[in-house]
Amino acid sequence: MAVPADSSFLPGQGRIAEPRGTVRIAVHAALFAGLLIGMLAMPRGEFVLVVGKPGQSEAQMIGVIGEAGGSFVSSGRYGWIAVAHSDQHDFTRKLFKAGAFLVLNHALAVGCLQRNF
């Protein structure tokens, strides 16, 4: 019996899944998960979670928030993560301009703001 040139054929077992198909599915699943997480993390409303550069102090974060025209609400375990408030519609853009590394939906702050006792 001649073996077909197609290497994805095994005698007696029919066709097997091509690795490219599996990779394609994994890539699409990862893109979908990334978009979903991105939508959930997008800052909405007047309160946002501001992430500075790791190692920044709480005072530096207050400065970044103040420079963007917002109010410092709280910080937690790390000085470089803080919740801020502003009524301005372009507050997120101003935070990035002032030096924020990342601005997220404040609902994600639950785990980051708890202090260990």
C-alpha positions as CSV (number, residue, x, y, z in Angstrom):
1,M,0.0,0.0,0.0
2,A,1.4,3.4,-1.0
3,V,1.6,6.1,1.7
4,P,0.1,9.4,0.5
5,A,2.3,12.4,0.2
6,D,0.1,14.1,2.8
7,S,1.9,13.5,6.1
8,S,-1.3,13.9,8.2
9,F,-2.6,10.5,7.1
10,L,-2.0,7.4,9.2
11,P,-2.9,4.0,7.8
12,G,-5.9,2.5,9.5
13,Q,-6.7,5.7,11.4
14,G,-7.8,8.1,8.8
15,R,-6.9,11.8,8.9
16,I,-5.6,13.3,12.1
17,A,-5.9,17.0,13.1
18,E,-3.4,19.2,11.6
19,P,-1.2,21.1,14.0
20,R,-1.9,24.4,12.1
21,G,-5.6,24.0,12.9
22,T,-5.0,23.6,16.6
23,V,-2.7,26.6,16.7
24,R,-5.2,28.6,14.8
25,I,-7.9,27.8,17.3
26,A,-5.6,28.6,20.2
27,V,-4.7,32.0,18.7
28,H,-8.3,32.9,18.1
29,A,-9.2,31.8,21.7
30,A,-6.4,33.9,23.1
31,L,-7.5,36.9,21.0
32,F,-11.1,36.6,22.2
33,A,-9.9,36.3,25.9
34,G,-7.7,39.3,25.5
35,L,-10.5,41.4,24.0
36,L,-12.9,40.3,26.8
37,I,-10.4,41.2,29.5
38,G,-9.6,44.5,27.8
39,M,-13.3,45.4,27.8
40,L,-13.7,44.5,31.5
41,A,-10.5,46.4,32.4
42,M,-11.3,49.6,30.4
43,P,-11.8,52.5,32.8
44,R,-15.4,53.6,33.1
45,G,-17.0,56.2,35.4
46,E,-15.5,58.7,37.7
47,F,-13.3,56.3,39.7
48,V,-10.2,54.6,38.1
49,L,-7.4,52.4,39.2
50,V,-4.1,54.1,38.4
51,V,-1.0,51.9,38.1
52,G,2.4,53.7,38.3
53,K,5.8,52.3,37.6
54,P,6.7,49.6,40.2
55,G,8.6,51.2,43.0
56,Q,6.9,54.6,42.8
57,S,5.9,56.0,46.2
58,E,2.4,56.9,47.3
59,A,3.5,60.6,47.2
60,Q,4.6,60.2,43.6
61,M,1.2,58.6,42.7
62,I,-0.6,61.5,44.4
63,G,1.4,63.9,42.3
64,V,0.5,62.1,39.1
65,I,-3.2,62.1,40.0
66,G,-3.1,65.7,41.0
67,E,-1.2,66.7,37.8
68,A,-4.0,65.1,35.8
69,G,-6.6,67.1,37.7
70,G,-8.0,64.3,39.8
71,S,-8.4,63.4,43.5
72,F,-6.5,60.6,45.3
73,V,-9.0,58.2,46.9
74,S,-7.0,55.4,48.4
75,S,-4.0,53.2,48.0
76,G,-3.2,49.8,49.4
77,R,-0.5,47.2,49.7
78,Y,1.7,48.9,47.0
79,G,2.3,52.6,46.8
80,W,2.4,52.5,43.0
81,I,-1.3,51.5,42.7
82,A,-4.0,53.9,43.7
83,V,-7.7,54.7,43.1
84,A,-8.4,58.1,41.8
85,H,-11.5,60.2,41.1
86,S,-12.4,62.9,38.6
87,D,-15.4,64.2,36.8
88,Q,-13.4,65.0,33.7
89,H,-14.2,63.0,30.6
90,D,-10.5,63.0,29.4
91,F,-9.1,62.0,32.8
92,T,-7.6,58.8,31.6
93,R,-5.7,60.6,28.8
94,K,-4.4,63.2,31.3
95,L,-3.3,60.4,33.7
96,F,-1.2,58.8,30.9
97,K,0.3,62.3,30.1
98,A,1.1,62.8,33.8
99,G,3.1,59.6,33.9
100,A,0.6,56.8,34.8
101,F,1.8,53.4,33.5
102,L,-1.7,51.9,33.2
103,V,-5.3,53.1,34.0
104,L,-7.9,50.4,34.6
105,N,-11.5,50.0,35.8
106,H,-11.4,50.6,39.6
107,A,-13.4,47.4,40.2
108,L,-10.2,45.5,39.5
109,A,-8.7,47.1,42.7
110,V,-10.2,44.6,45.1
111,G,-7.2,42.4,45.4
112,C,-4.5,45.0,44.9
113,L,-5.7,47.4,47.6
114,Q,-6.0,44.9,50.5
115,R,-3.2,45.2,53.0
116,N,-1.7,42.2,54.7
117,F,-1.9,42.3,58.4
